[in-house]
Amino acid sequence: MTVGLLHPGEMGSAVGATLVAGGARVLWASAGRGAQTRARATEIGLEDAGSLEALVHASRVIVSVAPPHAALDVARGVAAAGFSGLYVDANAVSPDAAREIGRIVERGGARFVDGGIIGPANRKPGAARVYLSGGDAAAAARLFEAGPVAPVVLAAPVGAASALKMAYGGWNKGMQALLASIRALAIAEGVDEALLAEWKISMPDMPARSERAVHDNARKAWRFVGEMEENARSFAQAGLPTGFHEAAAEVYRRLSTYKDTPAPPSVAEAAAALLKRPGR
């Protein structure tokens, strides 16, 4: 079985390692990708097809793990290249976006499975799960049985796996954006020490959780902007207020300057970035 992976980023490399562990020959396309992506692909044993077109023509299955803003363009490129196999979209997109991706690849002759990944990209067995929905979900799940990313089939139509991802990530990443913002507000108003002291009394885990909200997410914040925007769209599609995740997207946008920095910022440094007004 030859599987094309678009693309072996941090989470994509965990997916790629899972596909390789299951015995698949896994291709990636180096065109337009950076040195870090190439290093990850080499480390986990992927074969470079060079171009998207070559990957499409050689693959029976394609798994898309891309930033949310790129998910539709990846699907369009695969469809335009004439792919007619099984397309698994494992991106953090709204249910409506997942259904649109499905329509794009199906019009080109492919079959479609909706996917949503929950968990960290650390390649530890069982740490992350890929939820799958749609008529071919069980077939897609077999590709992931070796782990470390574990498959979970939802007995539900296309859109369900993405909805679950949006519900989970909307709380998880939305809450962490809120915590970082709360610390920034407290620092701006000179009450950070008092807030931490109160938390230690009434919510003892909150000081450490607020530190982790910055430490664990600042250098990845650029990836979360699009996901929070997709969360806002998911809320809108369900008739819910969108402001929670529009604000979270802006929090992560302001922290995105920490991409590729050698160390994460302190809470005080992150607060300074958050408190800057756009254009200032």
N, C-alpha and C positions, 0 to 999 in steps of 0.2 A: 504494500500500500504506500503510495506516494502522497504526502500531505504538504501543501504550501502554507507557510506561516507568514502573515503580514501583520505585525513585524516583531522581531525579537528584541523589544525593549525590556524594561525591568520585569513587568508582568508577562510580556510575551515570551521572555526566555524561560520563565517557569512553565508556561504552557508548552513551549518547545521541548524542554527537558522531559515533560510528561509524555509527549507524543513519541519521542525517541525511545523512552523506556518501554513503551508499548510495542516497539518493533517497527514503527513506521520509518520510512525514508522521508526526512523532512527537509524541504527546500525553503530558502529565503531569497529575497532579491536585494542585492547590494546597491543597486542604482539609487543615488540620492541619499543614501544612509551614511551615518558618521562612523568614526573609528570605534566608539564605545559599542555601537550595535554590532559591528563586525567582530569585535572581541568576544561579545556574548555568544554570537552565533558559532564562532569557532570553538569556544569552550564547551558548548553543549552538543557539538557534533552535527550541526546543520550543514547542508550543502548549498553553495551559492549558485542560484540559477542565473544571476546577473540582472535580468530585467523582469518586470512584472509579466510581460507577454510570455517569456520562456517559462516562468513559474506556472502560469495558468495552463499552458499547453501540456506541461508534464504532470500536473496534479489531478488526482481523483477527488480530493477533498481540499478545501481552503479554509483556514481558520484566521479570522481577522481579529487582531488585538491591537487597536490603534487608539490614539487620543480621540475623545468623543467628537471633536470638531472635524476630524478627518474621516469618520466612519462612512459617511455617505459617498465621499469621493473615492474611497478605496473600493466600495461596492460597484460604483459606476465604472471604475477602471477595469475591474475584474469582468464585469458584464460585457464591456466594450471589447475585451480581448477574447470573447467567445467561450467563457467557461460554462460547462454543462454538467459538472459534478455536484457534490454536496458542499454548500457554503455555510459555515458556522460563524455567525457574527457574535463575538464575545465582548462587545464594547459597552461602555457605560452610557447608554442612550435611553431616551424616553421610549415608552411602549409604542407610541405613534411613529417615532423614528425607526424603531426596529421593524415595524410592519412595512414602512416605506422601503427600507433596505431589502426586505424580503421580496417586495414587488419588483424592485430593480433587477435583482439577480434572477428571479423566476422568469421575467420577461426575456432574459437572455438564454433561458433554457436550463438553469440550474435548479436544484432543490435547496430549501432553506431551513436552517435551524437557528432559533433565537437563543442567545446565551448571555449569562451575566456572571461575572467572577466576583466572589466575596472572599476576602482574606488577603494577607500580605504576600508580597512577591519574594519570599525568602527560600523557596524550594524545599521547605521542610514538609515531610509527608503529613497530609491531613490539615496543614495550616490554611490552605485555600480550597475553595470548592467552585466548580463551574456548574451553574444551574442551567438546564437546557429545556426548551419547550418547542412544541411543534410536532408535526407528524413523523419526522425523522430523528427525533431527539434520542431515542434508544440506540439507533445506529451510530450517532455521533458520540454517545456516552462510551461506547466500546473503545474508542480511541484513547480515552483518558483513564482506563481502568487500572493501569500500572502506577498512577500517581507520579509526582507528589500532588498535583492538582486533582482533587477527587470529583468525579461527576455525580450530579444529582438530577434525575429526570423528573420534571414536573408534568403531571398528566393534565396539560393545559395547552391552549393554542399559542401560536407566535404572539409575542408581546408580554407573556407572563414572566419569563425569565428576566426580561428588562425591567418590568414593573417591580419585581422583587429586589433587583439591584438598586433601583431608584429609592425604594422604601428604606432599605438598609443603609445605603450610602447617604441618603438624605438626612438621616439621623446621625450617623457616625461622623461624616465629614462636616455636616452642618453644625453639629454640636461642638466640634473642635474649633471651627471658625468662630463660633460664638464665644467660647472660652478665651481664645486669644484676644478677641475684641474687648471682653470684660476686663482682662488684665490691662489692656491698653487704656481703657477709660479710667481705671483706678490709678494708673501711673500718671495720666494727664491731670487728674484732679488731686493728686497727692495723698491718696488714701490706700495705696497698694499694701503697705504693711498692715494697716488696720483690716483690710479685706482678708489677707492671708491669716491673720490672727483669728478673725471670726470664723473663717472656713475650718481652721484647726479645731475649733470648738463644736461647730454645728455640722460640718461636712468634712471630716478629716482627710478624705482622699482627694479633695479638690485642689489643694496646692500642687500636688504632684501631677494630677491630671492636666492642670493648666500649663505646667512646664512641658509636659509631653506634647500638648497641642501645638506648641511652637517647635520644640526640638524634633519631633517626628515628621512634621509636615512642611516646614518652611521651604526646604530645598526641593520638595515635590509639589509645591503650591501651584506652579504653572500648569501641572497636569489636572488639577482639580477645578480650575476655572470653568472649563467646558463641561465637566461633570455636574457642577452646581447649576450651570445654565440649563442643562438637560433636566435636572431636578425641577427647576422652575417651570419648564415646559410641561413636565409630567403633572405637576400640581395644576397648572392651567387647564390641561386636558381633562382633569378630573373635576374641575370646577372649584378648586381650592385656591387660597391666596398664594401668590408667587413671591412675596417680598422676602420670606426667610432665605430662600436660596439665591435670589438676586443679590442680596447683601453678602451672603457667604461667597459668591463668585467674586465680588469686589474685594473682600478680605483676601482671598487667595491671589487675586490679581496684584494687589499691593505688596504681597509677600513674594511674588514671582521673581523679583530681582535676586533672590537667594539661590536660584537655579545654578547648579554646578559649582557653588562655593565649597571650599574644602571642609568647612565646619558649619553646623547650624548656628543661627543667631541666638543670643540670649533673649529672654523675655523682654528686657528693656530695649534691646536693639530692634526686635520685631515690633514692639509698640511704637517706636519712632517711625518705622516704615508705614505702619497702619495709620498713624495720626497725621501723616502728610496728606493734604488735600490734592486731588488730581490737578495736574498742571502747575503745582507749586514746587 
